[in-house]
Amino acid sequence: MLNRRYLRTKVMQALYAFFQSEDDRMDIAERNLLKNIEKLYELYIYQLSLLIELVEFAKRRMDENKLKHIPTKDDLSPNSRFIENRFIKQLENNKIYQLHFNQLKINWSEDQDMFRSIYQKIKESKVFNDYLSAEESSYSSDKKIIVSILRKFIISDESLQNYFEDKNIYWADDYLTVSMMVLKTIDGFNEEDDDLYALPKLYKNEDRNNPDDDKNFVIDLFRKTIINADKFEKLIAEKTTNWEVERIAVVDNILIKMALVELLEFPSIPVKVSLNEYIEISKGYSSDKSKVFINGVLDKLIDDLKADKSIRKVGRGLIENN
């Protein structure tokens, strides 16, 4: 479910915290890194649960309106298309979702004001009223309105972002990433899927006996960057003779070291992939000049490492194809 750029970014953040800390316990830092990544799956389940609770809130509102002292015709015979949303029922009955929901003990009872605010905005929107008034009702239209609600009212809602940040400080950075995961999950469902339909796992290629398993990738990248830090520091210093090492941005230094680990220790990852990934990550986490600096240093190092045959790639990542 998580792509490798996201995992590289999480490793970079953990390495930054480790190198800036006076604590040299790599094992503790590694556990914290994995726990941080695994917490993201909790946010994923929370967001799925939020969609279900939103429909439940709408149902409760309809039931309350029927009990008014003087109910209107609409109160007594409301349009029930939304509360009978077929996709939401399918998700709610999913066994894997139910397992995680129960483990997390998710309870929205104290957050009804937040749902009231969101639902009111949804009710007033054109896309929602078009959905309710459409002549044809289908599983596809039910799925489409949930996607629209997520895109227009959930992802951009600051109160929701603050709500989740209060639950976990790291979730503020992960909110958009998880929202995209939820959208992808919704897209993957089909009407004929039963309650055993498998929700995506946190890591792709999840097999601890497989060297290409993404969790192995995270652990190895983290450990080997720390273990080889001093050696890589010397390599970087040789290619930055006009710079004092202390003047190189900490994040830039870490990204170059991580790239070197991939170049030397991960034979199945093409050279160009590693180079491009760390340049892209630098755009969001370092200075404007970092892209050029990191690219220049790595280009020089790659030339030397290829020349002395230190880089050995196999399969799809053969050096001669990079």
C-alpha positions as CSV (number, residue, x, y, z in Angstrom):
1,M,0.0,0.0,0.0
2,L,2.8,2.4,0.8
3,N,5.1,3.4,-2.0
4,R,8.8,3.5,-1.6
5,R,9.2,7.2,-1.8
6,Y,7.0,7.5,1.3
7,L,9.1,4.8,3.1
8,R,12.3,6.6,2.1
9,T,11.0,9.8,3.5
10,K,10.0,8.1,6.8
11,V,13.5,6.6,7.0
12,M,15.1,10.0,6.3
13,Q,13.0,11.6,9.1
14,A,14.0,8.9,11.6
15,L,17.7,9.2,10.6
16,Y,17.5,13.0,11.1
17,A,16.1,12.5,14.6
18,F,18.7,9.8,15.4
19,F,21.7,11.8,14.2
20,Q,20.5,15.0,16.0
21,S,19.9,13.0,19.2
22,E,22.4,12.2,21.9
23,D,21.0,8.8,22.2
24,D,22.9,6.2,20.2
25,R,20.5,3.3,20.6
26,M,19.9,2.3,17.0
27,D,17.5,-0.5,18.1
28,I,15.2,1.9,19.9
29,A,15.3,4.4,17.0
30,E,14.5,1.5,14.6
31,R,11.5,0.4,16.7
32,N,10.2,4.0,16.8
33,L,10.5,4.2,13.0
34,L,8.5,1.0,12.4
35,K,5.9,2.0,15.0
36,N,5.6,5.4,13.3
37,I,4.9,3.7,9.9
38,E,2.5,1.2,11.4
39,K,0.6,4.0,13.1
40,L,-0.3,5.2,9.6
41,Y,-2.5,2.1,9.2
42,E,-4.5,3.2,12.2
43,L,-5.2,6.5,10.5
44,Y,-6.3,4.6,7.4
45,I,-8.8,2.6,9.4
46,Y,-10.0,5.7,11.2
47,Q,-10.6,7.4,7.8
48,L,-12.6,4.4,6.6
49,S,-14.6,4.4,9.8
50,L,-15.2,8.1,9.5
51,L,-17.0,7.6,6.2
52,I,-19.2,4.9,7.7
53,E,-20.0,7.1,10.7
54,L,-20.9,9.9,8.4
55,V,-23.6,7.8,6.9
56,E,-24.7,6.6,10.4
57,F,-25.0,10.2,11.5
58,A,-27.2,11.0,8.5
59,K,-29.4,8.0,9.4
60,R,-29.7,9.2,13.0
61,R,-30.7,12.7,11.8
62,M,-33.5,11.2,9.7
63,D,-34.8,9.2,12.6
64,E,-34.8,12.2,14.8
65,N,-36.6,14.3,12.2
66,K,-39.4,11.8,12.1
67,L,-40.0,12.3,15.8
68,K,-40.4,16.1,15.6
69,H,-43.5,17.5,17.2
70,I,-44.8,18.6,13.8
71,P,-42.8,16.7,11.2
72,T,-42.9,17.8,7.5
73,K,-43.6,15.5,4.6
74,D,-39.9,15.3,3.9
75,D,-39.2,14.5,7.5
76,L,-41.7,11.6,7.4
77,S,-40.6,10.3,3.9
78,P,-37.0,11.3,3.5
79,N,-34.8,10.4,0.6
80,S,-32.9,7.4,2.0
81,R,-30.5,6.9,-0.9
82,F,-27.4,8.1,1.1
83,I,-28.1,6.1,4.3
84,E,-28.6,3.0,2.2
85,N,-25.3,3.5,0.3
86,R,-24.3,0.1,-1.0
87,F,-20.6,0.7,-0.9
88,I,-20.7,1.9,2.7
89,K,-22.6,-1.2,3.7
90,Q,-20.1,-3.4,1.9
91,L,-17.2,-1.7,3.7
92,E,-18.9,-1.9,7.1
93,N,-19.4,-5.6,6.7
94,N,-15.9,-6.3,5.6
95,K,-14.3,-8.7,8.0
96,I,-10.8,-7.2,7.8
97,Y,-12.1,-3.8,8.4
98,Q,-14.2,-5.0,11.4
99,L,-11.1,-6.7,12.9
100,H,-9.1,-3.5,12.8
101,F,-12.0,-1.4,13.9
102,N,-12.6,-3.5,17.0
103,Q,-8.9,-3.7,17.8
104,L,-8.6,0.1,17.8
105,K,-11.9,0.5,19.8
106,I,-12.9,3.4,17.6
107,N,-15.7,5.4,19.1
108,W,-17.1,8.6,17.6
109,S,-19.7,9.3,20.2
110,E,-17.9,12.4,21.6
111,D,-17.3,13.8,18.1
112,Q,-20.9,14.4,16.9
113,D,-20.5,18.1,16.5
114,M,-17.7,17.6,14.0
115,F,-19.9,15.2,12.0
116,R,-22.8,17.6,12.2
117,S,-20.6,20.4,10.7
118,I,-19.3,18.1,7.9
119,Y,-22.7,16.7,7.1
120,Q,-24.3,20.1,6.9
121,K,-21.8,21.2,4.2
122,I,-22.4,18.0,2.3
123,K,-26.2,18.4,2.4
124,E,-25.9,21.9,0.9
125,S,-23.6,20.8,-1.9
126,K,-24.8,20.4,-5.5
127,V,-23.0,17.2,-6.0
128,F,-24.9,15.6,-3.1
129,N,-28.3,16.8,-4.2
130,D,-27.6,15.7,-7.7
131,Y,-26.9,12.3,-6.3
132,L,-30.1,12.2,-4.3
133,S,-32.3,13.3,-7.2
134,A,-30.7,11.2,-9.9
135,E,-33.2,8.9,-11.7
136,E,-31.0,5.9,-11.5
137,S,-29.5,4.5,-8.3
138,S,-26.6,2.1,-8.7
139,Y,-23.6,0.7,-6.8
140,S,-21.4,2.9,-9.1
141,S,-23.2,6.1,-8.1
142,D,-23.0,5.1,-4.5
143,K,-19.3,4.7,-4.7
144,K,-18.9,7.9,-6.7
145,I,-20.6,10.0,-4.1
146,I,-18.4,8.7,-1.4
147,V,-15.3,9.6,-3.5
148,S,-16.7,13.1,-4.0
149,I,-17.4,13.5,-0.3
150,L,-13.9,12.4,0.5
151,R,-12.3,14.7,-2.1
152,K,-14.5,17.8,-1.5
153,F,-15.2,17.6,2.2
154,I,-12.9,15.3,4.1
155,I,-9.4,15.8,2.7
156,S,-9.6,19.6,2.9
157,D,-11.4,19.9,6.2
158,E,-9.0,21.6,8.7
159,S,-11.0,20.6,11.7
160,L,-10.5,16.9,10.8
161,Q,-6.8,17.4,10.2
162,N,-6.5,19.1,13.6
163,Y,-8.6,16.3,15.2
164,F,-6.3,13.6,13.9
165,E,-3.2,15.6,14.7
166,D,-4.4,15.8,18.3
167,K,-4.6,12.0,18.3
168,N,-1.1,11.5,16.9
169,I,1.3,14.4,16.1
170,Y,2.7,12.5,13.1
171,W,-0.8,12.1,11.5
172,A,-0.7,15.7,10.3
173,D,2.0,14.9,7.8
174,D,0.3,11.6,6.9
175,Y,-3.2,12.8,6.5
176,L,-3.0,13.4,2.7
177,T,-1.1,10.2,2.1
178,V,-3.7,8.2,3.9
179,S,-6.5,10.0,2.1
180,M,-5.0,8.9,-1.2
181,M,-4.8,5.3,0.2
182,V,-8.5,5.4,1.1
183,L,-9.4,6.7,-2.4
184,K,-7.4,3.8,-3.9
185,T,-9.1,1.3,-1.6
186,I,-12.5,2.6,-2.7
187,D,-11.6,2.3,-6.3
188,G,-10.5,-1.3,-5.8
189,F,-13.9,-2.5,-4.5
190,N,-16.4,-4.1,-6.9
191,E,-20.0,-4.8,-6.3
192,E,-19.6,-8.6,-6.3
193,D,-16.8,-8.5,-3.6
194,D,-17.9,-10.3,-0.5
195,D,-17.1,-9.6,3.2
196,L,-13.7,-11.4,2.9
197,Y,-12.4,-8.9,0.3
198,A,-8.8,-8.2,1.3
199,L,-8.0,-4.6,2.3
200,P,-4.5,-3.6,1.2
201,K,-1.6,-4.4,3.6
202,L,0.6,-1.7,4.9
203,Y,3.7,-2.9,3.1
204,K,3.9,-4.2,-0.5
205,N,5.5,-7.5,-1.1
206,E,5.0,-8.4,2.6
207,D,7.2,-11.4,3.0
208,R,10.0,-11.3,5.6
209,N,11.9,-14.0,3.7
210,N,11.9,-11.9,0.6
211,P,14.8,-9.5,0.4
212,D,12.6,-7.2,-1.7
213,D,10.0,-7.0,1.0
214,D,9.3,-3.3,1.8
215,K,9.7,-3.8,5.5
216,N,13.1,-5.3,5.0
217,F,13.9,-2.4,2.7
218,V,13.0,0.1,5.5
219,I,15.0,-1.8,8.2
220,D,18.1,-2.3,6.0
221,L,18.1,1.2,4.6
222,F,17.9,2.7,8.2
223,R,20.5,0.3,9.7
224,K,23.1,0.5,6.9
225,T,22.9,4.3,6.6
226,I,23.9,4.5,10.3
227,I,26.5,1.8,10.2
228,N,28.2,3.3,7.1
229,A,27.7,6.9,8.1
230,D,31.4,7.7,8.9
231,K,32.6,5.9,5.7
232,F,30.2,7.8,3.6
233,E,31.1,11.1,5.3
234,K,34.6,10.7,3.9
235,L,33.3,9.9,0.4
236,I,31.1,13.0,0.5
237,A,34.0,15.2,1.8
238,E,36.2,14.1,-1.1
239,K,33.6,15.4,-3.6
240,T,32.9,18.6,-1.7
241,T,36.4,20.1,-1.3
242,N,35.1,23.6,-1.6
243,W,32.7,23.0,1.2
244,E,33.2,22.4,4.9
245,V,31.3,19.3,5.8
246,E,29.7,21.1,8.7
247,R,28.2,23.6,6.2
248,I,26.3,20.9,4.2
249,A,22.7,20.8,5.3
250,V,22.0,17.9,7.6
251,V,19.1,16.7,5.5
252,D,21.2,16.8,2.3
253,N,24.0,14.9,4.0
254,I,21.5,12.2,5.1
255,L,19.9,11.9,1.7
256,I,23.3,11.4,0.0
257,K,24.2,8.7,2.5
258,M,20.9,6.9,2.0
259,A,21.4,7.1,-1.8
260,L,24.8,5.6,-1.3
261,V,23.3,2.7,0.7
262,E,20.9,1.9,-2.2
263,L,23.7,2.2,-4.8
264,L,25.9,-0.2,-2.9
265,E,23.6,-2.5,-0.9
266,F,20.4,-2.9,-2.9
267,P,21.3,-4.8,-6.1
268,S,17.7,-4.8,-7.5
269,I,17.2,-1.1,-7.4
270,P,18.3,0.7,-10.5
271,V,20.9,3.5,-10.1
272,K,18.6,6.0,-11.8
273,V,15.7,5.2,-9.5
274,S,17.8,5.9,-6.4
275,L,19.2,9.1,-7.8
276,N,15.8,10.4,-8.9
277,E,14.1,9.5,-5.7
278,Y,16.4,11.3,-3.4
279,I,16.5,14.4,-5.6
280,E,12.7,14.4,-5.5
281,I,12.6,14.0,-1.7
282,S,15.1,16.9,-1.3
283,K,12.6,19.2,-3.0
284,G,10.2,18.9,-0.1
285,Y,12.6,18.7,2.8
286,S,15.6,20.8,2.1
287,S,16.7,24.1,0.5
288,D,16.1,25.3,-3.1
289,K,19.7,24.6,-4.0
290,S,19.7,21.1,-2.5
291,K,18.4,19.4,-5.7
292,V,21.4,20.7,-7.7
293,F,23.9,20.0,-4.9
294,I,22.7,16.4,-4.2
295,N,22.6,15.6,-7.9
296,G,26.1,17.0,-8.4
297,V,27.7,15.1,-5.5
298,L,25.9,11.8,-6.4
299,D,26.9,12.0,-10.1
300,K,30.5,12.3,-9.1
301,L,30.3,9.5,-6.6
302,I,28.4,7.2,-9.0
303,D,31.1,7.7,-11.6
304,D,33.8,6.7,-9.1
305,L,31.8,3.7,-7.8
306,K,31.1,2.4,-11.3
307,A,34.8,2.8,-12.2
308,D,36.0,0.7,-9.3
309,K,33.0,-1.7,-9.8
310,S,31.6,-1.1,-6.3
311,I,28.1,-0.8,-7.7
312,R,26.8,-4.2,-8.7
313,K,23.2,-4.3,-9.9
314,V,21.2,-7.3,-11.2
315,G,18.1,-7.9,-13.1
316,R,16.1,-4.8,-14.1
317,G,18.8,-2.6,-12.5
318,L,21.9,-3.5,-14.5
319,I,24.4,-0.6,-14.5
320,E,24.7,-0.6,-18.2
321,N,21.0,0.2,-18.5
322,N,21.3,3.2,-16.1
